[in-house]
């Protein structure tokens, strides 16, 4: 198989087109591609598309149906031929986390308080004794350890899909991934990793540190907490490279390229749909016109009955 490797000077994606896929535009940002060499690092596993082109288009249609303020260009992305199937590289890590934490934990308790009010009844003013229940919080310092094993943590290996967008596309089912074989790429655009292995490991470490903080917060005793401090050591394995299926729909809007992504396994859709200001203006003008018409009608009716 003689692949053509090209890279995008705009977003940094490096794509490999199988001989049966011809394109000179970046699948992520529509920039003109330049000749480049694909990374020699090839994927360990490839997860095939489970959502086909038509199903992905239907997913887009359903999403855009409720967004009639979206520009025409965007609404056209629903057509199946505008969708590009891309096998996107992700780094997969297993990790072991060990954390020490300390926090102030608050436990609520309740006391009954007595207070006096001035009551005037039948012209007579008296002082009356009342009671009410007041919530108090007792604070205790606590500390402990937390350990966890994280499996199959994903980090985008593509400069074309930033980590935040990749996280929104997840989860992917890695159980459906097959050992790498060139035939699995036939008919698809395959992207080479442009986020290096070491950088991905560091992203994984940062994300798992966040996961540890959430895990500690979730099991803290008491009713409330404050000053939660979590110190974690995260051992991340060297990572494996998998290609995961993503449908990409790009569209031009006000000189910028936007895109919608559909998870090729689950149909999960990611991406913001802009609103066409011309359409919003039209709605406002139509509303004002209807209001003016109503006023004119009322005035004419009032004049007629006089
Ligand atoms: Zn690009």
Boltz pocket constraint, residues with backbone or C-beta under 6 A from the ligand:
constraints:
  - pocket:
      binder: B
      contacts: [[A, 8], [A, 9], [A, 10], [A, 11], [A, 12], [A, 13], [A, 26], [A, 27], [A, 28], [A, 29], [A, 30], [A, 31], [A, 160]]
      max_distance: 6.0
